[in-house]
Amino acid sequence: MIPAARMLAVLGLLAGTLAAAAATVTETLPVRHRPAAELAPLLRPLAGPDGAVVAAGDALVVRATPERLEAVREALRALDRAPRRLRLTVRALAAGERLDAHAGADIAAGPGGAAVTARVRSTRARETARRGQSVEALEGRWVRIATGALLPYLERSVTVTGAGTTTTESVGYRPALTGFLARARLAADGSVTVEIRAADERTRDGAALETAGLETVVRGRPGEWLPLGGAAGTERRRTRGLLARTRDTVSRSLRWYLRVDVLDGAPDGEGSRLR
């Protein structure tokens, strides 16, 4: 038999729960600029433990107390706006060295993942490499960033003649199509969240390339350098002929950083403008 004191406590808890449920109201809030399904998970915590926020077409159905409902309305006004124009800047730091002229970037962006293409290449200027490469894109749109790094390899040539054997060595660079996908979103508090997905990686002439891809979410403030992690590449290639020649395995690891800057004004049509 349940003690009377415990029974009273349970009844009091149930009464409080029922009272809280009875105090909630349900309202449909229209969404004008962003997908309702995208906004629902961002606003749901504001509805409280007894509330809910559900996407319904171009609207949100909110159940919450009047106070929490007003908080949801305020947050919705801040989030439901036309996508902001952002500048994404990428830069790489190789292990044991500063950014050099061998790191570049190909960046493609566009509404729905298409329609806009921008290509940037690093120059031989060390200052340009330190600044990184930038592209403008709309908030919430995927951007493909192909680093276009040149992987180093050691080439050893052995020439056999009647006078003896001569061995020469030189370092060359082979272009590789490595990269990742990025999508940046701004939160109501002004912070930025960037989703990162791995992209296909290969050398331009089909040589073997082993790399470590990226798949993560990073958060920070606009204007901050956000570490994306590292990507290690290993190339193996060997050729033989009358002139004996081998290319030894050489590895190089890069650590990538991404910065998101918020730009004023409306997007320039569907294009992206390089800075």
Buried (B, 14 or more C-beta within 10 A) or exposed (E): EEEEEEEEEEEEEEEEEEEBEEEBEEBEBEBEEBEBEEBBEBBBBBBBEBBBBBBEEEBBBBBBBEEBBEBBBEBBEEBBEEBBBBBBBBBBBBEEEEBBBBBBBBBBBBBEBEEBEBEBEBEEEEEBBEBBBBBBBBBBBBBBBBBBBBBBBEBEBEEEEEEEEEEEEEEEEBBBBBBBBBBBBBEBEEEBBBBBBBBEBEBEEEBEBEBEBBEEEBEBEBEBEBEBBBBEBBBEBEEEEEEBBEBEEBEBBBBBBBBBBBBEEEBEEEEBBEE
